[in-house]
Amino acid sequence: MKAPAPTTDSFKFVDLFCGIGGFHYAAKQAAEKAGVTLKAVAASDIDTHCQDSYEENFGFRPMGDITRIQAEDIPDHDLLLAGFPCQPFSIIGQMQGFNDTRGTLFFDIARIIESKRPRAFVLENVKMLRGHNRGKTLNRILEVCRDLGYQVDFRILNALDFGLPQKRERIFIVGFRDAVDFVWPEGNVPMKQLDDVLEQNPPQQYYASEAIRAARIAKQEPTAETTVWHENKSGNISAYPYACALRAGASYNYLLVNGERRLTGREMLRLQGFPDSFKIIKSYTQTRKQAGNSLPVPVAGAVLTNVLTALKAGTGNEYCYLGSQGILMEENADYGKETTLEKR
């Protein structure tokens, strides 16, 4: 039996495809809950507007294009976080997967994992990744991670189950270099009411035109409670006591509070779980895009809390238990012939 993995209360992390810092906020929350110290040592995003917002809120500027960053230029770290681009796998996009150049960015994550050997990683993407190309795309991602020597598992989690009034389903993929006891969070957090998220008396500029409001009323009766009215691609209107998933490229009138007004930038950030201390320094258009591309902070925080708790504890077991499917995976299992990323 192997010796127990070293335990520690101090970790370093990198934040790839960091956007405006959803994973960073989640990591800070998770570190506090797990009782550990967690420090960001690097971040990366190609969007300069996101770089500006990240720097304003976290005190350092992310690096740029990940494809131009050498692995040796990234500091050593214990935990790698990456919300890699979702458009190649999203139902909103063209579903091109690895045929889309953005889809191949996963292999830049793998390149860094292979070089830096972090103790764990957490990846995030849209739930459509699971079924893309009949599951072959996800299986390829998992295969690459296992070839790199990591025990890996995934689960689809919904922001509604973690207290946010937004239906946002995301796939999270976790990987561990050494054997640990990791259990997926269950959620079951009571949902915040929309009235606790929405601003009081927002400026008139957020209200839709009379024509648009009349068109909504013609299709949906007003509700007694506060609701967000969602218009789908077919033009059908649905009213829910929560928001449907925020989308960076959707119509400005895709989601209307009570069928009347658009969400403010602050409201969209709240729907993603960002604290009000987050400094908004960009235009409404950019803030809307940034919020729509972000991840639900409480969901990522719950996953990271359990990841950090598992890493802090360490284990002497010969197995890695990944709790979503009850699978015991032998630490030294042979997943097939190993190849370098260059040969792949």
Secondary structure, DSSP 4 states (H G I P E B T S, - for coil): -PPPPPP-SEEEEEEET-TTTHHHHHHHHHHHHHT-EEEEEEEE-S-HHHHHHHHHHHSSPPB--GGGS-GGGSPP-SEEEE----GGG-TTTT--GGGSTTGGGHHHHHHHHHHH--SEEEEEEEGGGTTGGGGHHHHHHHHHHHHTT-EEEEEEEEGGGBT-SEE-EEEEEEEESS--EE------BPPPPGGGTSPSS--GGGBPPHHHHHHHHHHS---SS--EEEE-TT--EEEESSEEPP-TTS-TTSEEETTTBPPPHHHHHHHTT--TTS---S-HHHHHHHHHHS--HHHHHHHHHHHHHHHHH----SEEEETTTTEEEETT---S----TTT-
